[in-house]
Amino acid sequence: MELTGRRKAAILISGLGPEAAAQVYKHLGEQEIEQVTVELARAETTRSEERLAVLEEFRDMREANAYIDEGGISYARTILEKALGSTRAKDILERLTTSLAPRPFETLRNADPMQLLTFLQGEHPQTIALVLAYIRADAAAAVLKSLAPDLQADVARRIATMERTNPAIVAEVEAMLESKMVSLFGGDLSQPGGVDVMVQVLSQVDRSTERTILQSLEDKNPELADEIRRRMFLFEDFTEIDDRFIQRIIREVSQEDLVLALKGASDSISQTFYRNMSSRMADVVREDLKFLGAVRLRDVEAAQQRIVSVARRLEEEGEIIMSRGGQDEIIA
């Protein structure tokens, strides 16, 4: 199975040591840090051949970059072909030039959401979905929120199910929109949409819009709606929830799931749960964890997901509020 970019980054960082890794983290965005950190937690299961392949790819890409800086693409191709052969040299340069290419609709990424909404009015839902998949999640959320409910659901479905986009199609859409707004021409064979993009967009909209979209998706594509819901709130996000609601969640989950979910959890999430238990319950959970022994990662993740599902149910029933990183206004 081909490794994802996040997985490769985690494997590379895991081999740098704490000090060097910390320096790399300083150059990452908040979302990138979260994504790489999740992968780092799984890096212990990396096979030695995967680690070696990642290190070799990093070396090759770094050298190719240096050759390009020194003498351009042609110079880099000549050197790499002599060192690695024409096939491997071509592969490295294709990946490198693809990563350096500008994203389609680059100008639109910085547009005011309301201007963008006016700009997209009357366009086909697939065109709207393609544009929203490429721009910032907060801007896409603002546009999505302002669309008619039926169009919201249609566009959301198209983003979430969007597969690899042919460059010719992207170029055609850009050409069509050129009369309205100047766009940067380009487009590699990439996957701008997908569930992850839809999750980022929905995390920026208000709860009412979120529920409307998810309910419509539930009616038309239950599996997709469930996948989006599962990714919208992570176990580590419980640190952002009010203690009163954590206590309510604890009363609803089994002690077995709680122990398993806390196995290997970060100190912050563990303390979030411990401080909301009775002292006796906290002692019992700690004791159970002490004697739990080794467990499979997928079992831990399954227990964490069951607790997240309980929290979602309680929120749907109006018994708790799952904080949205400060975006929801809560009156105590």
C-alpha positions as CSV (number, residue, x, y, z in Angstrom):
1,M,0.0,0.0,0.0
2,E,1.3,3.4,-1.0
3,L,2.2,5.7,2.0
4,T,0.3,9.0,2.3
5,G,2.2,12.3,2.5
6,R,1.3,12.6,6.2
7,R,2.5,9.1,6.9
8,K,5.8,9.8,5.2
9,A,6.2,13.0,7.1
10,A,5.6,11.2,10.4
11,I,8.1,8.5,9.5
12,L,10.8,11.1,8.6
13,I,10.2,13.2,11.7
14,S,10.2,10.2,14.0
15,G,13.8,9.5,12.9
16,L,15.1,13.0,13.5
17,G,15.1,13.0,17.3
18,P,13.2,15.4,19.6
19,E,15.2,18.5,19.0
20,A,15.3,18.4,15.2
21,A,11.7,17.3,15.1
22,A,10.7,20.3,17.3
23,Q,12.5,22.6,14.7
24,V,10.4,21.0,11.9
25,Y,7.2,21.5,13.9
26,K,7.9,25.2,14.0
27,H,7.4,25.5,10.3
28,L,4.1,23.5,10.2
29,G,0.6,24.9,10.4
30,E,-1.7,24.0,13.2
31,Q,-3.7,21.5,11.1
32,E,-0.4,20.0,9.7
33,I,0.9,19.5,13.3
34,E,-2.3,17.7,14.3
35,Q,-2.2,15.4,11.3
36,V,1.4,14.5,11.6
37,T,1.1,14.0,15.3
38,V,-1.7,11.5,14.8
39,E,0.5,9.6,12.3
40,L,3.5,9.8,14.7
41,A,1.5,7.9,17.3
42,R,1.3,5.1,14.8
43,A,4.9,5.3,13.6
44,E,6.0,2.6,15.9
45,T,4.3,0.1,13.6
46,T,6.4,1.2,10.6
47,R,8.2,-1.6,8.9
48,S,12.0,-1.1,8.4
49,E,11.6,-1.2,4.6
50,E,9.0,1.6,4.7
51,R,11.3,3.7,6.8
52,L,14.2,3.2,4.4
53,A,12.0,4.0,1.4
54,V,10.9,7.3,3.0
55,L,14.5,8.3,3.8
56,E,15.7,7.5,0.3
57,E,12.8,9.5,-1.2
58,F,13.6,12.4,1.0
59,R,17.3,12.3,0.0
60,D,16.4,12.1,-3.7
61,M,13.9,14.9,-3.5
62,R,16.4,17.1,-1.6
63,E,19.2,16.5,-4.0
64,A,16.9,17.1,-7.0
65,N,15.8,20.4,-5.4
66,A,19.4,21.4,-5.0
67,Y,20.1,20.6,-8.7
68,I,17.1,22.6,-9.8
69,D,18.3,25.6,-7.7
70,E,21.8,25.3,-9.2
71,G,21.0,24.9,-12.8
72,G,17.3,24.5,-13.5
73,I,15.2,21.5,-14.5
74,S,17.3,20.4,-17.5
75,Y,20.5,20.4,-15.4
76,A,18.8,18.5,-12.7
77,R,17.5,15.9,-15.2
78,T,21.0,15.4,-16.6
79,I,22.6,14.8,-13.2
80,L,19.8,12.6,-11.9
81,E,19.7,10.4,-15.1
82,K,23.5,9.8,-14.8
83,A,23.1,9.0,-11.1
84,L,19.8,7.1,-10.9
85,G,18.8,6.2,-14.5
86,S,16.2,7.9,-16.7
87,T,13.1,6.2,-15.2
88,R,13.8,7.1,-11.6
89,A,15.0,10.6,-12.6
90,K,11.8,11.2,-14.5
91,D,9.7,10.0,-11.5
92,I,11.5,12.2,-9.0
93,L,11.3,15.3,-11.2
94,E,7.6,14.7,-11.9
95,R,6.8,14.5,-8.2
96,L,8.9,17.5,-7.4
97,T,7.5,19.8,-10.1
98,T,4.0,18.7,-9.2
99,S,4.5,19.7,-5.6
100,L,5.9,23.1,-6.7
101,A,3.0,23.8,-9.1
102,P,0.5,26.4,-8.1
103,R,-2.9,25.1,-7.0
104,P,-5.8,25.9,-9.3
105,F,-8.0,28.8,-8.4
106,E,-5.2,30.4,-6.4
107,T,-6.6,33.9,-6.7
108,L,-10.0,32.6,-5.4
109,R,-8.3,31.3,-2.3
110,N,-7.9,34.8,-1.1
111,A,-11.2,36.3,-2.2
112,D,-13.8,37.7,0.2
113,P,-16.3,34.9,0.8
114,M,-19.3,37.2,0.0
115,Q,-17.7,38.3,-3.3
116,L,-17.0,34.7,-4.0
117,L,-20.6,33.8,-3.3
118,T,-21.8,36.4,-5.8
119,F,-19.2,35.2,-8.2
120,L,-20.4,31.6,-8.0
121,Q,-24.2,32.3,-8.1
122,G,-25.8,30.5,-11.0
123,E,-22.9,28.1,-11.6
124,H,-23.4,24.4,-11.8
125,P,-23.2,22.6,-8.3
126,Q,-20.2,20.6,-9.6
127,T,-18.4,23.9,-10.5
128,I,-19.2,25.3,-7.1
129,A,-17.9,22.1,-5.4
130,L,-14.7,22.1,-7.4
131,V,-13.9,25.7,-6.4
132,L,-14.8,25.2,-2.7
133,A,-12.6,22.1,-2.6
134,Y,-9.6,24.2,-3.5
135,I,-10.1,27.3,-1.4
136,R,-9.6,27.9,2.3
137,A,-12.0,25.9,4.5
138,D,-13.3,29.0,6.4
139,A,-14.1,30.7,3.1
140,A,-15.7,27.6,1.7
141,A,-17.8,27.3,4.9
142,A,-19.0,30.9,4.5
143,V,-20.1,30.3,0.9
144,L,-21.7,26.9,1.7
145,K,-23.6,28.4,4.6
146,S,-25.1,31.1,2.3
147,L,-26.3,28.7,-0.3
148,A,-29.9,27.5,-0.5
149,P,-30.5,24.3,1.6
150,D,-31.0,22.0,-1.3
151,L,-27.9,23.4,-3.1
152,Q,-25.9,23.1,0.2
153,A,-26.5,19.4,0.4
154,D,-25.8,18.9,-3.3
155,V,-22.5,20.8,-3.2
156,A,-21.5,19.1,0.1
157,R,-22.1,15.6,-1.4
158,R,-20.1,16.5,-4.5
159,I,-17.2,17.7,-2.5
160,A,-17.2,14.7,-0.2
161,T,-17.4,12.2,-3.1
162,M,-15.0,14.1,-5.4
163,E,-12.3,11.9,-6.9
164,R,-9.1,12.7,-8.7
165,T,-9.6,15.7,-11.0
166,N,-8.4,15.6,-14.5
167,P,-6.2,18.6,-15.3
168,A,-8.2,19.2,-18.5
169,I,-11.4,19.5,-16.6
170,V,-9.8,22.0,-14.1
171,A,-8.4,24.0,-17.0
172,E,-11.8,24.1,-18.6
173,V,-13.5,25.3,-15.5
174,E,-10.8,28.0,-15.0
175,A,-11.2,29.2,-18.6
176,M,-15.0,29.4,-18.1
177,L,-14.6,31.4,-14.9
178,E,-11.9,33.7,-16.3
179,S,-14.3,36.3,-17.5
180,K,-15.5,36.7,-13.9
181,M,-12.3,36.5,-11.9
182,V,-8.6,36.0,-12.9
183,S,-7.5,32.6,-11.9
184,L,-4.0,31.0,-12.0
185,F,-3.9,28.4,-14.7
186,G,-2.6,25.0,-13.6
187,G,-3.8,21.7,-12.2
188,D,-2.0,18.5,-11.4
189,L,-3.8,15.1,-11.1
190,S,-4.8,15.7,-7.5
191,Q,-7.7,15.1,-5.2
192,P,-8.8,18.5,-3.9
193,G,-12.0,17.2,-2.4
194,G,-12.9,14.2,-0.4
195,V,-14.2,13.6,3.1
196,D,-11.3,15.3,4.8
197,V,-12.0,18.5,2.9
198,M,-15.7,18.3,3.7
199,V,-14.9,17.8,7.4
200,Q,-12.8,20.9,7.4
201,V,-15.6,22.9,5.8
202,L,-18.3,21.7,8.1
203,S,-16.1,22.4,11.1
204,Q,-16.3,26.1,10.1
205,V,-20.0,26.4,9.7
206,D,-22.7,27.0,12.4
207,R,-24.5,24.0,13.9
208,S,-27.7,24.6,12.1
209,T,-26.0,24.5,8.7
210,E,-24.0,21.5,9.7
211,R,-27.1,19.5,10.8
212,T,-29.0,20.5,7.7
213,I,-26.3,19.2,5.4
214,L,-25.6,16.0,7.4
215,Q,-29.3,15.2,7.6
216,S,-29.7,15.5,3.9
217,L,-26.6,13.4,3.3
218,E,-28.0,10.9,5.8
219,D,-31.1,10.5,3.6
220,K,-29.1,10.1,0.4
221,N,-25.9,8.5,1.4
222,P,-25.9,7.2,5.1
223,E,-22.4,5.7,4.9
224,L,-20.9,8.9,3.7
225,A,-22.8,10.9,6.4
226,D,-21.5,8.5,9.1
227,E,-17.9,8.7,7.8
228,I,-18.1,12.5,8.0
229,R,-19.5,12.5,11.5
230,R,-16.8,10.1,12.7
231,R,-14.1,12.4,11.5
232,M,-15.6,15.6,12.7
233,F,-14.8,15.0,16.4
234,L,-11.7,13.2,17.7
235,F,-11.2,11.6,21.1
236,E,-8.5,14.2,21.9
237,D,-11.1,17.0,21.3
238,F,-12.7,16.1,24.7
239,T,-10.1,18.5,26.2
240,E,-12.2,21.3,24.7
241,I,-15.5,20.2,26.3
242,D,-16.9,21.7,29.6
243,D,-16.2,19.5,32.6
244,R,-20.0,19.2,33.3
245,F,-20.5,17.5,30.0
246,I,-17.5,15.2,30.4
247,Q,-19.0,14.0,33.7
248,R,-22.3,13.3,31.8
249,I,-20.4,11.3,29.2
250,I,-18.5,9.3,31.8
251,R,-21.9,8.2,33.3
252,E,-22.9,6.8,29.9
253,V,-19.9,4.8,28.9
254,S,-18.7,1.4,30.2
255,Q,-15.7,1.3,32.4
256,E,-14.1,-1.2,30.1
257,D,-14.3,1.2,27.2
258,L,-13.0,4.0,29.3
259,V,-9.9,2.0,30.4
260,L,-9.2,0.9,26.9
261,A,-9.7,4.4,25.4
262,L,-7.2,5.9,27.9
263,K,-4.5,3.3,27.1
264,G,-1.8,5.4,25.5
265,A,-3.8,8.6,25.5
266,S,-2.0,11.9,26.0
267,D,-1.6,13.3,29.5
268,S,-4.0,16.2,28.7
269,I,-6.9,13.9,27.7
270,S,-6.2,11.5,30.5
271,Q,-6.3,14.3,33.1
272,T,-9.5,15.6,31.5
273,F,-11.3,12.4,32.3
274,Y,-9.6,11.7,35.6
275,R,-10.6,15.1,37.1
276,N,-14.2,14.4,36.2
277,M,-14.3,11.0,37.9
278,S,-14.8,10.4,41.6
279,S,-11.6,9.7,43.3
280,R,-12.6,6.1,43.8
281,M,-13.4,5.6,40.1
282,A,-10.2,7.3,39.1
283,D,-8.2,5.0,41.3
284,V,-10.0,1.9,39.8
285,V,-9.4,3.1,36.3
286,R,-5.7,3.7,37.0
287,E,-5.4,0.3,38.6
288,D,-7.1,-1.4,35.6
289,L,-4.7,0.4,33.2
290,K,-1.7,-0.7,35.2
291,F,-2.6,-4.3,34.7
292,L,-4.1,-4.0,31.2
293,G,-0.9,-4.9,29.4
294,A,-0.4,-4.6,25.6
295,V,-3.4,-4.0,23.5
296,R,-4.0,-3.6,19.8
297,L,-4.1,0.0,18.5
298,R,-7.4,-0.7,16.6
299,D,-9.0,-1.9,19.8
300,V,-8.0,1.3,21.5
301,E,-9.3,3.4,18.6
302,A,-12.6,1.4,18.6
303,A,-13.1,2.2,22.3
304,Q,-12.4,5.8,21.7
305,Q,-14.8,5.9,18.8
306,R,-17.6,4.4,21.0
307,I,-17.1,7.1,23.5
308,V,-17.2,9.7,20.8
309,S,-20.5,8.1,19.6
310,V,-22.0,8.4,23.0
311,A,-21.0,12.1,23.1
312,R,-22.7,12.7,19.8
313,R,-25.9,11.0,20.9
314,L,-26.0,13.1,24.1
315,E,-25.5,16.2,22.0
316,E,-28.3,15.2,19.7
317,E,-30.5,14.7,22.7
318,G,-29.6,18.2,23.9
319,E,-27.9,17.0,27.1
320,I,-24.4,18.3,26.3
321,I,-22.7,20.8,24.1
322,M,-19.6,19.7,22.1
323,S,-17.5,22.8,21.8
324,R,-16.4,23.9,18.3
325,G,-13.0,25.4,19.2
326,G,-14.6,28.7,20.5
327,Q,-16.9,29.3,17.5
328,D,-20.1,28.4,19.4
329,E,-21.4,31.0,21.8
330,I,-22.3,29.3,25.1
331,I,-24.1,31.0,28.0
332,A,-23.4,29.3,31.3
